[in-house]
Amino acid sequence: MAQKKRNRRLLTVLVLAAIAGALAFAFWPRPVLVDIAEVRTGTLTVTIDEEARTRVHEPYVVSTPVTGRLLRVTVEPGDVVERGITVVAHMLPTNPAALDVRTREQARAAVTAAEAALRVARADLNKATADNDLAQSDLERAKRLADSGTVSQAALERAEGSARAAQATLDTAEAAIAMREAEVDNARAQLIGFDDQGFATALQITTEKATPLFAPATGRILQVMQKSETTLPVGTPIMEIGNIEDDLEVVVELLSTDAVQVKVGDRVIIDKWGGAQTLAGEVIRVDPLGFTKYSALGVEEQRVNARIKLTDPPETRAALGHGFRVEVRIVVWEKQNATIVPASALFRQNGGWAAFTVEDGTARLRKVTLERSNGIEGAVTSGLTEAEQIILYPAPGLADGTKVARRHAN
């Protein structure tokens, strides 16, 4: 009986010890699992990233020099042209408008009047010719009589004056004939229309007889605005020509808050343009004028255009053309041998910046001085050194002295 009591007491003690051990294990402080990274030394760059587009800086627009009929354009976008040598289009004179009944009758009446005036002018010419012949005969007779002393010197002078007046009248009549002939031609020109068989034959003009339009610059055809044959007024654009090898640049629309950080000469990295390698560029201009633009979400933004010169050789971007989409990264700050910390390890504390380091499995709070950050990494000037372990994404409950352990990926 006593043996049973001892066994029961021993069993009770064992059970209580097991329960106490389980409770102690359950409530024993465990280290917090955290993500850990190392502080490193390297080059940190801060960039402004935006979508951009390429363009030819000085495109040339070929337009109609006069009002006329443009023949069908045979050149295609991408064709190589040479300034002053390559013919890019041909033009013909403008076709006259068709005449309505009233206009045609008025034109016919004008032709009749002009022909009548021409006949009158010819009659005046005949009279002036006869008067001039008579005056010249009288002058010759007066000269012979004056030589023999039969008529006075005054009579001779009157004959000479009459001869000069008759000659002047003849010249006036001849000039009137030329004027009246021009009036007849002008009146007949008003009758020209599409229904005239003679004019229809005259319209059969070949390309060789048309006026050629030469390329104003050496480069490639960028686009053709007028392809088919049509009648165009003066100054109508026909095509656009540009030099994509030597005159290609990138234009980016920056937020005005970003544009104030960009200056001429900043290095640019051009990416996602379709090629295997990134391209290099340089900011050559930041416009002083901003403009309002609405984003895809309807947010009003102030944008500023910046121009970027491509510094790589043309053969490295042979497939890049006018109006292509690219992505640019403008380097506004860069430092070599910087102490680099992941931005996810930094947090605000008392108006400054801080981070947690790991020392012998314990989290230690460090105040740091942040110089610049690009959103992914930051450069610190004090508080951390190379190869120190820091905690990424510190939880709100994490405090100085908390036991921590590295979280391993599953």
BELTA-V445119 format. One record per residue. RES is the residue in three letters. PSI is psi in radians with two decimals (* if undefined). BURIAL is # if it has 24 or more other C-alpha atoms within 12 Angstrom, else .. Layout:
RES,PSI,BURIAL  RES,PSI,BURIAL
This chain:
MET,-0.74,.  ALA,-0.60,.  GLN,-0.70,.  LYS,-0.69,.  LYS,-0.69,.  ARG,-0.72,.  ASN,-0.69,.  ARG,-0.69,.  ARG,-0.69,.  LEU,-0.71,.  LEU,-0.71,.  THR,-0.75,.  VAL,-0.74,.  LEU,-0.73,.  VAL,-0.80,.  LEU,-0.65,.  ALA,-0.67,.  ALA,-0.73,.  ILE,-0.74,.  ALA,-0.72,.  GLY,-0.70,.  ALA,-0.74,.  LEU,-0.71,.  ALA,-0.70,.  PHE,-0.65,.  ALA,-0.69,.  PHE,0.09,.  TRP,2.30,.  PRO,2.27,.  ARG,2.61,.  PRO,2.52,.  VAL,2.27,#  LEU,2.20,#  VAL,2.83,#  ASP,2.33,#  ILE,2.43,#  ALA,3.01,#  GLU,2.53,.  VAL,2.37,#  ARG,2.89,#  THR,2.32,#  GLY,-2.85,.  THR,2.22,.  LEU,2.29,#  THR,2.44,#  VAL,2.13,#  THR,2.76,#  ILE,2.04,#  ASP,2.28,#  GLU,2.72,#  GLU,2.57,#  ALA,-3.13,#  ARG,2.66,#  THR,2.74,#  ARG,2.74,#  VAL,2.22,#  HIS,-0.72,#  GLU,1.37,.  PRO,2.66,#  TYR,2.22,#  VAL,2.09,#  VAL,2.09,#  SER,2.91,#  THR,2.17,#  PRO,-0.48,#  VAL,2.91,.  THR,2.24,.  GLY,-3.00,#  ARG,2.07,#  LEU,2.20,#  LEU,2.86,#  ARG,2.29,.  VAL,2.24,#  THR,-0.27,.  VAL,2.70,#  GLU,2.70,.  PRO,2.33,.  GLY,-0.27,.  ASP,2.46,#  VAL,2.31,#  VAL,2.72,#  GLU,2.37,.  ARG,2.26,.  GLY,-0.01,.  ILE,-0.84,.  THR,2.23,#  VAL,2.11,#  VAL,-0.30,#  ALA,2.90,#  HIS,2.55,#  MET,2.61,#  LEU,2.80,#  PRO,2.76,#  THR,2.36,.  ASN,2.40,#  PRO,2.68,.  ALA,2.65,.  ALA,2.54,.  LEU,2.43,.  ASP,3.10,.  VAL,-0.80,.  ARG,-0.75,.  THR,-0.69,.  ARG,-0.74,.  GLU,-0.67,.  GLN,-0.68,.  ALA,-0.68,#  ARG,-0.70,#  ALA,-0.67,.  ALA,-0.64,.  VAL,-0.75,#  THR,-0.76,.  ALA,-0.70,.  ALA,-0.66,#  GLU,-0.69,#  ALA,-0.75,.  ALA,-0.57,.  LEU,-0.69,#  ARG,-0.70,.  VAL,-0.73,.  ALA,-0.65,#  ARG,-0.67,#  ALA,-0.74,.  ASP,-0.59,.  LEU,-0.72,#  ASN,-0.76,.  LYS,-0.77,.  ALA,-0.60,#  THR,-0.76,#  ALA,-0.78,.  ASP,-0.65,#  ASN,-0.69,#  ASP,-0.75,.  LEU,-0.73,.  ALA,-0.67,#  GLN,-0.65,.  SER,-0.76,.  ASP,-0.64,#  LEU,-0.73,#  GLU,-0.71,.  ARG,-0.72,.  ALA,-0.62,#  LYS,-0.71,#  ARG,-0.71,.  LEU,-0.61,.  ALA,-0.59,.  ASP,-0.59,.  SER,-0.10,.  GLY,0.25,.  THR,-0.70,.  VAL,2.78,.  SER,2.90,.  GLN,-0.56,.  ALA,-0.70,.  ALA,-0.64,.  LEU,-0.75,#  GLU,-0.64,.  ARG,-0.65,.  ALA,-0.69,#  GLU,-0.70,#  GLY,-0.69,.  SER,-0.64,#  ALA,-0.73,#  ARG,-0.69,.  ALA,-0.69,.  ALA,-0.67,#  GLN,-0.69,#  ALA,-0.69,.  THR,-0.67,#  LEU,-0.73,#  ASP,-0.69,.  THR,-0.71,.  ALA,-0.68,#  GLU,-0.69,#  ALA,-0.65,.  ALA,-0.61,#  ILE,-0.80,#  ALA,-0.69,.  MET,-0.76,.  ARG,-0.61,#  GLU,-0.70,#  ALA,-0.66,.  GLU,-0.65,#  VAL,-0.77,#  ASP,-0.70,.  ASN,-0.73,.  ALA,-0.69,#  ARG,-0.56,#  ALA,-0.50,.  GLN,-0.29,#  LEU,-0.10,#  ILE,2.28,#  GLY,3.11,#  PHE,-0.37,.  ASP,0.03,.  ASP,2.20,.  GLN,-0.64,.  GLY,-0.70,.  PHE,-0.66,.  ALA,-0.64,.  THR,-0.65,.  ALA,-0.42,.  LEU,-0.23,.  GLN,1.25,.  ILE,2.31,.  THR,2.93,.  THR,-0.56,.  GLU,-0.50,.  LYS,-0.12,.  ALA,2.85,.  THR,2.13,.  PRO,2.57,#  LEU,2.06,#  PHE,2.71,#  ALA,2.27,#  PRO,-0.17,#  ALA,2.79,#  THR,2.29,#  GLY,-2.45,#  ARG,2.70,#  ILE,2.08,#  LEU,-0.80,#  GLN,2.69,#  VAL,2.01,#  MET,-0.55,.  GLN,1.89,#  LYS,-0.77,.  SER,2.83,.  GLU,2.29,.  THR,2.88,.  THR,2.24,#  LEU,2.56,#  PRO,2.94,.  VAL,2.44,.  GLY,0.11,.  THR,2.21,.  PRO,2.40,.  ILE,-0.82,#  MET,2.96,#  GLU,2.36,#  ILE,2.43,#  GLY,2.81,#  ASN,1.69,#  ILE,-0.21,#  GLU,-0.83,#  ASP,-0.23,#  ASP,0.34,#  LEU,2.39,#  GLU,3.07,#  VAL,2.36,#  VAL,2.23,#  VAL,2.44,#  GLU,1.88,#  LEU,2.57,#  LEU,2.51,#  SER,-0.54,#  THR,-0.46,.  ASP,-0.57,#  ALA,-0.53,#  VAL,-0.30,.  GLN,-0.25,.  VAL,2.41,#  LYS,2.81,#  VAL,2.33,.  GLY,-0.15,.  ASP,2.46,#  ARG,2.52,#  VAL,2.39,#  ILE,2.14,#  ILE,2.11,#  ASP,2.91,#  LYS,0.77,.  TRP,-0.06,#  GLY,-0.27,.  GLY,2.95,.  ALA,-0.52,.  GLN,2.68,.  THR,2.73,.  LEU,2.66,#  ALA,2.57,#  GLY,3.11,#  GLU,2.37,#  VAL,2.18,#  ILE,-0.20,#  ARG,2.42,.  VAL,2.04,#  ASP,2.49,#  PRO,-0.08,.  LEU,2.24,.  GLY,2.88,.  PHE,2.74,.  THR,2.36,.  LYS,2.53,.  TYR,2.30,.  SER,3.09,.  ALA,-0.41,.  LEU,0.07,.  GLY,0.27,.  VAL,2.30,.  GLU,2.24,.  GLU,2.58,.  GLN,2.09,.  ARG,2.69,#  VAL,2.30,#  ASN,2.41,#  ALA,2.42,#  ARG,2.42,#  ILE,2.23,#  LYS,2.33,#  LEU,2.14,#  THR,-0.19,#  ASP,2.71,.  PRO,2.62,.  PRO,-0.52,.  GLU,-0.34,.  THR,-0.23,.  ARG,0.73,#  ALA,-0.53,.  ALA,-0.12,.  LEU,2.29,#  GLY,-2.87,#  HIS,2.27,#  GLY,0.37,.  PHE,2.65,#  ARG,2.37,.  VAL,2.97,#  GLU,2.34,#  VAL,2.57,#  ARG,1.86,#  ILE,2.10,#  VAL,1.93,#  VAL,-0.23,#  TRP,2.43,#  GLU,2.40,.  LYS,2.30,.  GLN,2.71,.  ASN,0.69,.  ALA,2.61,#  THR,1.93,#  ILE,2.31,#  VAL,2.40,#  PRO,2.38,#  ALA,-0.43,#  SER,-0.21,#  ALA,-0.20,#  LEU,2.54,#  PHE,2.84,#  ARG,2.46,.  GLN,2.08,.  ASN,0.75,.  GLY,-0.06,.  GLY,-2.83,.  TRP,2.60,#  ALA,2.91,#  ALA,2.76,#  PHE,2.23,#  THR,2.87,#  VAL,2.09,#  GLU,1.96,.  ASP,0.76,.  GLY,0.23,#  THR,2.40,#  ALA,2.29,#  ARG,2.27,#  LEU,2.28,#  ARG,2.33,#  LYS,2.34,#  VAL,2.77,#  THR,1.98,#  LEU,2.19,#  GLU,-1.02,#  ARG,2.74,#  SER,2.51,#  ASN,0.22,#  GLY,-0.41,.  ILE,-0.74,.  GLU,2.74,#  GLY,2.65,#  ALA,2.16,#  VAL,2.57,#  THR,-0.25,.  SER,2.76,.  GLY,-0.43,#  LEU,2.66,#  THR,2.91,#  GLU,2.49,.  ALA,0.02,.  GLU,2.56,#  GLN,2.33,#  ILE,2.75,#  ILE,2.25,#  LEU,2.53,#  TYR,1.03,.  PRO,2.32,#  ALA,2.71,.  PRO,-0.55,.  GLY,-0.04,.  LEU,2.33,#  ALA,2.93,.  ASP,2.25,.  GLY,-0.08,.  THR,2.36,#  LYS,2.33,.  VAL,2.79,#  ALA,2.63,.  ARG,2.35,.  ARG,2.21,.  HIS,2.45,.  ALA,2.45,.  ASN,*,.
